[in-house]
Amino acid sequence: MSTTTAAEDAPSARRSEGEDLTLRERIAANPRPALTWGAVFALLVALEFGALASGLIVLTRTAVVGITAVIQVALETLRVPFEALGLEPVVGIVNDVLGVWETSQGRFPVTSEAGDISRDTVEKIAESKRHDAPKTFSLLWVQYQLSDFLFGLQRFSESIPTLLNREVIPNQGYRTGPAGPWENTFLGLEPAAAWAVRATLVYVYAFLTMFWVFKAYNVYREHYRVADWTPRDDVIDRLRGHRWGQFGFVIVFMFVTMAIFAPTLGPTTAEANIESTYQNEVQYFDSETGQVEEVFVGQANAGAKSKGQGDQNVGPLSYDDYGRYHPFGTDVNGQDLFTFMVAGSRISLFVGLIAIGLSAFIAATLSLLSAYYKGLVDLATVIAADSVIALPQFLILIMVSVAFQGHWLSRVYSGGMLIALVFGLSGWPFLWRAVRGPSFQVAEEEWIDAAKSFGQRVPVTMRKHMLPYILGYLLVYGSMSLGGIIIATSALSFLGNGLGINPPTPEWGRAIAAGRNYVSTQSWHIATIPGVMIVLVVTAFNALGDGIRDAIDPESEGAEGGGAAAGGGG
């Protein structure tokens, strides 16, 4: 009995002794748990370091382009009234910042696809009579330099061997005879089996990494945290018992994994099968000649189209005449549908995250400002939000698509960046309404008054004492809004005609549009599978939002809780 009591009191005694120590000092006093966790995590990262580094660099490049785009749109908007007022010096400064040159051939912005400087534009500028060299240190010149540097790092990262690399576990091969063994596949397996091995390993690796990242909190709580209990423990415990939220989390995690590992998960790559079909070849055994032949991927796709008539169909879990395995079948162009879907998941996630990130930033900033200063600041914010909500979002998208036709923004992810910015700049009022109530609530707390009396700077007060209180609400409503953005992006791509994501970049809505006439035929899979995946992913984001809401605020469960949360209470 006494032994048990002593064992139970030991952690509390250690916590009491470490109350005056920093986290670094506590880890130094008991390094084994942290070192064990860190060693395993380092091993997991090392196995896929090249792919993970490449993904982070892509996100960084996207952020650079996005920030540049927002600044450029704002400056170009301000330039119009300056030109109308005849303020040529101000217009000149804006042009210098934007990197716009007035030449004998007209005005040229130094941009191209993905925000890179157009070499043709540079040549035009160099040949003009008024300028013999492009100006440096403009906004877009800086963007180009950063993008070029990051692109080089990305290519280097992609060259680093990884465990789940396509070359390590290849699935594309050919038979050496009518019933001969497979060549160029992993361990001589059939392409279907080799692909299944690689796809399974991807998700095993992803879930194992997720589990180990979550374990870090348990290590911290058991060995290094001073307090025996914090409110965060109850939030995590409630989320662990929320089955609907867990369902949403698993599906969302699988969707994110699909987007991150898209080049690895597909039985082929989007570049080879969709974008550059006549720059890549495929080998296959020709039963007529009795030899292994080579054919362009574009020619092979032409012979593997799913048209819903006769033998013009390559359904799910089947091979085409060229020995290529298609988990989801092929589409009307003969392209692998699974590769199209995994590549399209990147676009959906990219548009959603950029839009929600921008909306959340604007909503959080304005809600904190209006809650802190109140009065005219709050009134101006309310008027601005109501004005934005009054504008039909669909009409804004049409107008922006026409206005920015030919602009470099319309070519970033084939229009994905432009759509993300429109959703972000027009969707913030909905998030702002969700967090306005909690912002006013925390602004009335005693510790905010104490911070004011102490003379703490306003940005510090907002960041340290107000922002953490509303982050949960942003996370809940942001996750729910993300599903709506995925549906809207797919709907725009479904409509086509310059809206949504333009070909050849894969997008789920365009797959549905291509296969809608074949739903009742043997080629049902073309539209049905993308439609089911959209419903599943959107439902999962809503379920995850419900789970987070109920975990943060236990009184929000059920119908009454939904109303309370929406009102900003709790």
C-alpha positions in Angstrom: 0.0 0.0 0.0 2.7 2.4 0.9 4.7 1.4 -2.2 1.7 2.3 -4.4 1.3 5.6 -2.7 4.9 6.5 -3.2 4.8 5.6 -6.9 1.7 7.8 -7.4 3.3 10.7 -5.5 6.5 10.5 -7.5 5.3 12.4 -10.7 3.7 15.1 -8.5 7.0 15.4 -6.6 8.9 15.7 -9.9 6.5 18.4 -11.1 6.8 20.3 -7.9 10.6 20.3 -8.2 10.4 21.5 -11.8 7.9 24.4 -11.3 10.7 27.0 -11.5 12.5 25.3 -14.4 12.1 26.2 -18.1 11.1 23.5 -20.5 14.6 23.2 -21.8 15.9 22.7 -18.3 13.3 20.1 -17.6 14.3 18.2 -20.7 17.9 18.4 -19.7 17.1 17.0 -16.3 15.2 14.0 -17.9 16.3 13.7 -21.5 15.5 10.1 -22.3 11.8 10.4 -23.2 12.5 13.4 -25.5 15.5 11.8 -27.1 13.5 8.6 -27.8 10.7 10.5 -29.4 13.1 12.7 -31.4 15.1 9.8 -32.7 12.0 8.0 -34.0 10.6 11.2 -35.5 14.0 11.9 -37.2 14.0 8.4 -38.7 10.5 9.0 -40.1 11.5 12.3 -41.6 14.7 10.9 -43.0 12.8 8.1 -44.9 10.8 10.7 -46.9 13.0 13.8 -46.4 13.2 14.6 -50.1 9.4 14.5 -50.6 8.7 16.4 -47.4 11.2 19.1 -48.2 9.8 19.4 -51.7 6.3 19.8 -50.3 7.3 22.5 -47.9 9.1 24.4 -50.7 6.0 24.2 -52.9 4.0 25.7 -50.1 6.6 28.4 -49.6 6.5 29.2 -53.3 2.8 29.3 -53.3 2.8 31.7 -50.3 5.3 34.0 -52.2 3.1 34.1 -55.3 0.0 34.6 -53.2 1.4 37.5 -51.2 2.8 39.1 -54.3 -0.6 38.7 -56.0 -2.5 40.4 -53.2 -0.1 43.3 -53.1 -0.1 43.7 -56.9 -3.9 43.7 -57.1 -4.1 46.3 -54.4 -1.5 48.5 -56.1 -3.0 48.1 -59.5 -6.4 49.1 -58.0 -4.9 52.3 -56.4 -3.1 53.2 -59.7 -6.4 53.9 -61.5 -7.5 56.9 -59.4 -3.9 58.2 -59.4 -3.9 58.1 -63.2 -7.3 59.8 -63.3 -6.0 62.6 -61.0 -2.9 63.1 -63.1 -0.5 62.2 -60.3 2.2 61.0 -62.6 5.0 60.8 -59.9 2.8 58.5 -57.7 1.9 56.4 -60.8 5.6 56.2 -61.6 6.3 54.9 -58.1 3.6 52.3 -58.3 4.9 51.2 -61.7 8.4 50.9 -60.2 7.1 48.7 -57.4 5.0 46.6 -59.7 7.8 46.2 -62.2 5.8 47.8 -65.1 7.6 49.5 -67.9 6.2 52.1 -70.3 7.8 51.2 -73.6 7.3 52.1 -77.2 5.4 48.9 -77.6 3.1 49.6 -74.6 3.0 48.7 -71.0 4.6 45.4 -70.0 4.3 43.8 -66.6 7.3 41.6 -66.0 5.4 38.4 -65.3 4.5 35.0 -66.7 3.0 31.8 -65.5 3.5 31.1 -61.8 4.7 34.6 -61.4 8.0 34.2 -63.2 9.4 37.0 -65.3 8.7 36.5 -69.0 11.9 36.2 -71.0 9.9 37.6 -74.1 8.9 40.6 -72.0 12.5 41.2 -70.9 13.6 41.2 -74.5 10.9 43.6 -75.5 12.0 46.0 -72.7 15.6 45.7 -73.6 14.9 46.5 -77.3 12.7 49.5 -76.5 14.0 53.0 -77.1 13.2 54.2 -73.7 14.7 51.4 -71.6 17.7 49.2 -72.4 17.5 46.9 -69.3 14.8 45.8 -66.9 14.6 47.6 -63.6 15.5 45.5 -60.6 14.2 45.4 -57.0 10.6 45.7 -58.2 7.9 43.6 -56.4 7.7 41.0 -59.2 11.5 40.9 -59.7 11.9 40.0 -56.1 9.2 37.4 -56.5 11.0 35.9 -59.5 14.3 35.7 -57.7 12.7 34.0 -54.7 10.6 31.6 -56.9 13.7 30.7 -59.1 15.8 30.0 -56.0 13.0 27.9 -54.4 12.4 26.1 -57.6 16.0 25.0 -57.7 15.8 23.8 -54.1 12.6 21.9 -55.0 14.3 20.1 -57.9 17.2 19.2 -55.7 14.9 17.9 -53.0 13.0 15.8 -55.5 16.3 14.2 -56.6 16.9 12.8 -53.0 16.0 9.1 -52.9 13.1 8.3 -50.6 11.6 5.0 -49.4 8.3 5.5 -51.2 9.8 6.8 -54.5 8.2 5.5 -57.7 11.6 4.2 -58.8 12.0 2.2 -55.6 8.6 0.5 -56.0 7.8 0.7 -59.7 4.5 -0.5 -61.0 4.8 0.3 -64.7 6.2 -2.6 -66.8 5.4 -5.0 -69.6 5.2 -8.8 -70.2 7.9 -10.5 -72.2 5.4 -12.9 -73.7 1.7 -13.8 -73.9 1.9 -15.4 -70.4 5.4 -14.4 -69.6 6.7 -12.7 -66.4 6.5 -8.9 -65.9 9.6 -6.8 -66.4 10.5 -3.4 -64.8 7.9 -3.9 -62.0 8.7 -4.2 -58.2 9.9 -7.8 -57.6 8.3 -8.9 -60.9 4.8 -8.4 -59.5 1.9 -7.5 -61.7 1.4 -3.8 -62.0 -1.8 -3.9 -59.9 0.0 -5.7 -57.0 3.1 -3.4 -57.2 0.9 -0.3 -57.2 -1.1 -1.7 -54.2 2.2 -2.3 -52.3 3.3 1.3 -52.9 -0.1 2.9 -52.1 -0.4 0.8 -48.9 3.1 1.8 -47.7 2.2 5.5 -48.3 -0.8 5.4 -46.0 1.0 3.2 -43.4 3.8 5.7 -43.3 1.4 8.7 -43.1 -0.7 7.2 -40.3 2.5 6.1 -38.4 3.9 9.6 -38.7 0.6 11.1 -37.5 0.5 8.8 -34.5 4.0 9.7 -33.5 3.4 13.4 -33.9 0.4 13.1 -31.5 2.5 11.0 -29.1 4.7 14.1 -28.6 1.8 15.7 -26.6 1.6 12.6 -24.3 5.4 12.7 -23.8 5.2 16.4 -22.9 2.2 15.9 -20.6 3.7 12.9 -18.7 7.3 14.0 -18.4 7.7 17.7 -18.8 4.5 19.6 -18.0 4.4 21.2 -14.6 0.6 21.1 -14.2 -1.2 17.8 -13.5 -4.2 19.0 -15.5 -5.1 21.7 -18.0 -8.3 22.4 -19.9 -6.7 21.2 -23.0 -6.7 17.7 -21.6 -10.5 17.7 -21.5 -10.7 19.0 -25.0 -8.5 16.2 -26.3 -10.4 13.6 -24.3 -13.7 14.7 -25.7 -12.3 14.7 -29.2 -11.0 11.2 -28.7 -14.5 10.0 -27.8 -16.3 11.9 -30.6 -16.9 9.2 -33.3 -18.3 11.6 -35.9 -15.3 13.9 -35.5 -13.0 10.9 -35.7 -14.6 9.8 -38.9 -14.1 13.3 -40.3 -10.5 13.4 -39.2 -9.6 10.1 -40.8 -11.1 11.0 -44.2 -9.6 14.5 -44.1 -6.2 13.0 -43.2 -6.4 10.5 -46.1 -7.4 13.4 -48.4 -4.4 15.5 -47.3 -2.1 12.4 -47.7 -3.4 11.9 -51.2 -2.6 15.5 -52.1 0.9 15.4 -50.5 1.9 12.1 -52.1 0.0 12.5 -55.3 3.0 11.7 -57.6 3.7 8.5 -55.6 0.1 7.3 -55.2 -0.8 7.4 -58.9 -0.1 4.4 -61.1 1.5 6.9 -63.4 2.2 10.6 -63.2 0.1 13.5 -64.3 2.9 14.9 -66.4 3.3 11.6 -68.3 -0.4 10.6 -68.6 -2.2 14.0 -68.8 0.0 17.0 -69.5 2.8 15.7 -71.8 1.5 12.6 -73.4 3.5 12.9 -76.6 6.8 13.4 -74.7 6.5 10.1 -72.9 6.4 6.5 -74.1 5.1 3.2 -72.7 6.3 -0.3 -73.5 3.9 -3.2 -74.0 3.8 -6.7 -75.4 2.2 -6.7 -78.8 0.5 -10.1 -79.3 0.3 -9.6 -83.1 4.1 -9.0 -83.6 5.1 -11.1 -80.6 7.5 -8.4 -79.5 7.8 -5.7 -77.0 6.8 -2.4 -78.7 7.0 1.2 -77.7 4.2 3.8 -78.2 3.6 7.3 -77.1 1.3 7.7 -74.1 -1.0 9.8 -76.1 -1.5 7.0 -78.6 -2.0 4.5 -75.9 -4.6 6.8 -74.3 -6.5 7.1 -77.6 -6.9 3.3 -77.5 -8.0 3.2 -73.9 -10.9 5.7 -73.9 -14.0 5.0 -71.9 -17.0 6.0 -74.1 -19.7 3.7 -72.7 -20.2 1.8 -76.0 -19.1 -1.7 -76.9 -15.5 -2.4 -76.0 -14.7 1.3 -75.6 -14.4 1.1 -71.8 -11.7 0.5 -69.3 -13.5 0.2 -66.0 -12.2 0.3 -62.4 -9.5 -2.3 -61.3 -8.7 -3.3 -64.9 -5.9 -3.2 -67.5 -6.0 -1.6 -70.9 -4.6 -3.2 -74.1 -1.2 -1.8 -73.3 -0.8 -3.5 -69.9 -1.4 -0.4 -67.9 -3.4 -0.9 -64.6 -6.2 1.6 -63.8 -7.6 1.5 -60.3 -10.5 3.8 -61.1 -10.5 3.1 -64.9 -10.0 5.6 -67.6 -11.9 8.8 -68.6 -13.2 9.8 -72.0 -9.7 10.8 -73.2 -8.2 7.5 -72.1 -6.3 9.2 -69.2 -6.0 7.3 -65.9 -8.8 8.5 -63.7 -7.0 7.7 -60.4 -4.0 9.8 -61.5 -6.4 12.5 -62.5 -8.1 12.4 -59.0 -4.9 12.4 -56.9 -3.5 15.3 -59.0 -6.8 17.1 -58.7 -6.8 16.7 -54.9 -3.7 19.0 -54.8 -5.6 21.7 -56.6 -8.7 21.4 -54.4 -6.5 21.5 -51.2 -4.4 24.4 -52.6 -7.5 26.6 -53.4 -9.2 25.7 -50.1 -6.2 26.4 -47.9 -5.3 29.7 -49.6 -8.9 30.9 -49.5 -9.5 29.9 -45.9 -6.1 31.2 -44.8 -6.8 34.6 -46.3 -10.3 34.8 -45.0 -9.2 33.7 -41.5 -6.5 36.3 -41.4 -8.8 39.2 -42.5 -11.6 38.0 -40.2 -9.4 37.6 -37.1 -7.7 41.0 -37.7 -10.9 42.9 -38.2 -12.7 41.1 -35.3 -9.9 41.9 -32.9 -9.7 45.5 -34.0 -13.4 46.0 -33.8 -13.7 44.3 -30.4 -10.7 46.3 -28.9 -11.6 49.7 -30.2 -15.4 49.4 -30.7 -17.3 52.5 -31.8 -16.5 53.7 -35.3 -14.0 50.9 -36.0 -16.7 48.3 -35.3 -19.3 50.2 -37.3 -17.0 50.6 -40.3 -16.2 46.9 -40.2 -19.9 46.0 -40.1 -20.6 48.2 -43.1 -17.6 46.7 -45.0 -18.7 43.1 -44.2 -22.3 43.7 -45.2 -21.2 45.4 -48.4 -19.0 42.4 -49.3 -21.8 39.9 -48.5 -24.2 41.9 -50.7 -22.0 41.2 -53.8 -23.0 37.9 -55.5 -19.9 35.7 -55.3 -20.6 34.0 -58.6 -20.9 37.2 -60.5 -17.6 38.4 -58.9 -15.9 35.2 -60.2 -17.2 35.8 -63.7 -16.1 39.4 -63.6 -12.7 38.7 -62.3 -12.2 35.8 -64.8 -12.9 38.2 -67.7 -10.9 41.2 -66.2 -7.8 39.0 -65.5 -7.9 37.1 -68.7 -4.3 37.0 -69.9 -3.0 38.2 -66.6 -0.3 36.1 -65.0 -2.6 35.3 -62.1 -5.0 33.5 -64.4 -2.2 31.0 -65.3 -1.1 30.1 -61.7 -2.4 26.6 -61.3 -4.5 27.2 -64.4 -6.7 29.8 -62.6 -6.5 28.2 -59.1 -4.7 31.1 -57.5 -7.3 33.6 -58.9 -10.2 31.5 -57.6 -8.6 31.2 -54.2 -8.1 35.0 -53.9 -11.7 35.6 -54.9 -13.0 33.2 -52.3 -10.6 34.6 -49.7 -11.4 38.2 -50.3 -15.2 37.6 -50.6 -15.6 35.0 -47.9 -14.1 36.6 -44.8 -17.4 38.3 -43.6 -18.8 34.8 -42.8 -15.8 33.9 -40.6 -15.8 37.4 -39.2 -19.4 37.0 -38.0 -18.6 33.7 -36.4 -15.7 35.2 -34.3 -17.0 38.7 -33.7 -19.0 37.6 -30.6 -16.2 35.7 -28.9 -13.8 38.7 -29.7 -16.2 41.1 -27.9 -16.5 38.6 -25.1 -12.8 38.3 -24.4 -12.3 42.0 -24.9 -14.4 42.6 -21.7 -12.4 40.3 -19.5 -10.4 41.7 -16.6 -7.0 40.6 -17.9 -7.5 42.8 -21.0 -8.2 45.8 -18.8 -5.2 44.9 -16.7 -3.0 44.8 -19.9 -4.3 48.2 -20.9 -3.6 49.6 -17.4 -0.1 48.1 -17.5 0.6 49.9 -20.8 1.0 46.8 -22.9 1.1 47.5 -26.6 -2.1 46.8 -28.5 -0.7 44.3 -31.0 0.8 42.3 -28.1 -2.4 42.3 -26.2 -4.4 41.1 -29.2 -1.8 38.4 -30.0 -1.2 37.0 -26.5 -4.6 37.5 -24.8 -7.3 37.8 -27.4 -6.3 35.7 -30.4 -5.9 32.4 -28.6 -9.5 32.7 -27.4 -10.9 32.9 -31.0 -8.6 30.4 -32.7 -10.9 27.5 -31.8 -13.8 29.2 -33.5 -11.7 30.0 -36.6 -10.7 26.3 -36.7 -14.3 25.1 -36.5 -15.8 27.4 -39.0 -12.8 27.4 -41.2 -12.9 23.6 -41.6 -16.6 23.7 -42.4 -16.1 26.5 -45.0 -13.3 24.5 -46.6 -15.8 21.9 -47.8 -17.9 24.6 -49.4 -14.9 26.0 -51.2 -14.1 22.5 -52.6 -17.7 22.2 -53.9 -17.7 25.7 -55.4 -14.4 25.1 -57.2 -15.6 21.8 -58.6 -18.9 23.5 -59.6 -17.0 26.2 -61.5 -14.8 23.7 -63.2 -17.9 21.7 -64.1 -19.4 24.7 -65.8 -16.2 25.4 -67.7 -16.1 28.2 -70.3 -13.2 30.0 -68.6 -14.5 29.4 -65.1 -12.8 27.2 -62.5 -9.6 25.3 -63.2 -8.7 25.2 -66.9 -7.3 22.2 -68.8 -4.9 20.5 -68.7 -4.6 20.9 -64.9 -6.8 18.1 -63.3 -9.8 19.1 -61.3 -12.6 16.9 -59.9 -15.5 19.0 -61.3 -14.2 18.7 -64.8 -14.1 14.9 -64.5 -17.8 14.9 -63.6 -18.6 17.2 -66.5 -16.8 14.9 -68.9 -18.6 11.8 -67.6 -22.1 13.0 -67.0 -23.4 11.6 -70.3 -22.1 8.2 -69.4 -23.5 7.7 -65.9 -26.1 5.2 -67.1 -23.6 3.3 -69.3 -20.7 0.9 -68.5 -18.5 4.0 -68.2 -20.4 5.1 -65.1 -17.2 5.4 -63.1 -16.0 8.6 -64.9 -18.5 10.9 -63.2 -19.6 8.7 -60.2 -16.3 8.2 -58.5 -15.3 11.9 -58.5 -18.8 12.8 -57.3 -18.7 10.3 -54.4 -15.2 11.6 -53.4 -16.4 15.2 -53.4 -19.3 14.3 -51.2 -17.1 12.2 -48.9 -14.4 14.9 -48.5 -16.9 17.7 -47.9 -18.8 15.6 -45.3 -15.6 14.8 -43.6 -14.6 18.5 -43.2 -18.0 19.2 -41.8 -17.7 16.2 -39.4 -14.3 17.4 -38.3 -15.6 20.9 -37.6 -18.5 19.4 -35.6 -16.0 17.3 -33.5 -13.7 20.3 -32.8 -16.7 22.4 -31.9 -18.1 19.9 -29.4 -14.6 19.2 -28.0 -14.0 22.9 -27.4 -17.4 23.7 -26.1 -19.2 20.6 -24.6 -22.4 22.7 -24.2 -22.6 23.1 -28.0 -23.5 19.4 -28.6 -26.9 19.0 -30.3 -29.2 21.5 -31.8 -28.9 24.0 -29.0 -25.1 23.8 -29.0 -25.0 24.6 -32.8 -26.9 27.8 -32.2 -24.8 28.8 -29.3 -21.6 28.3 -31.2 -22.8 30.2 -34.2 -23.7 33.1 -31.9 -20.3 33.2 -30.6 -21.2 32.2 -27.1 -19.3 30.0 -24.7 
